[in-house]
């Protein structure tokens, strides 16, 4: 039979323990938010062309016609979300 120790903590000790647990949880949450999941990866035009095995000219043509899903950042920069490309590809 496993023996367990019982620790009696004063109110301040309990508050400190709770605070440490909260800080660890918040750190874990903020770390997980910054990690990019493979499906949410953003591709440049060149990366999207390589991923889809198309020329960059074809990618630009598709974006100008609205055929392919893309995100326009800062007025000129075009990005492609991997998950959107996958969905588009298999439609």
N, C-alpha and C positions, 0 to 999 in steps of 0.2 A: 504494500500500500504506500502510495506517494505521500510524503510529508510536506506540508506547506508552512511557510512562516507567516505569521500575522504581525503586521507592523501597525502600530498605533501612531497616528500623526496628529500633531496639533493643528488647529485651524489654519495657521500660516503655512504649514507644510502641505496641507491639502490644496491651498490656493496656489502654491508654487508648482505642485505636481500638475494641476489642471492647466496652469499657464504654459508650462513646458509642452504638454500634450497639444494644446491649441496652436502654439508656435510651430511645432513639428507638422501638424496637419495643414496649416496655412502654407508652410514652405513646400510641402509635397504638392499641394494644389497648384501653387504658382509655378512650380517646376514642370508639372504635367501640362499646363497651359502653353508653355513656351515650346514644348516639343511638337514638331510638325509631324502629323501622321502622314504616312505615305500617300494616302488618298487625297489629302489636302495640299499636297505639294504643288507649287506654282512653277510652270515652265515658261521660259522665254520663247520667242518665236522659233529660234534655232533648235532649242530642246524639244519643243512640240513637234517640229518637222522630223527630227530624228526619231522621236518616240512613235510617231504615226507612219514613219517611212514615206514621207512626202517631201517635196522640195519646199524651201522657204517661200518661193514665189507662189506655190499653190496655197500655202497657209495664208499669205497676205491676200490672195484672191478670195479665199473662203471668208476671211474676216470682213473684207470690203462688201461682200454680198450678204453677210450675216448668216452664212451657212454653218459656221463653227462657233461654239460658245467661247467667249473670251472676256477678259477684263481689261479695261483701258485705265492705266494709272498715269496721272500727271499730264494728261492731254495726249501724249504720244506713245508712251510705253505700253505695249500689249503683252498681257500675261494669260496663261491658260492653266486652269485648275485640272489636275490629273483626273479627278473623279468625274468632272464634266466631260472631259475628252473621252473617257472610257464609256460613259453613258451615251454620248453622241456616236461613238464608233459602233456600238452594238445596237443602235436603234434601227 
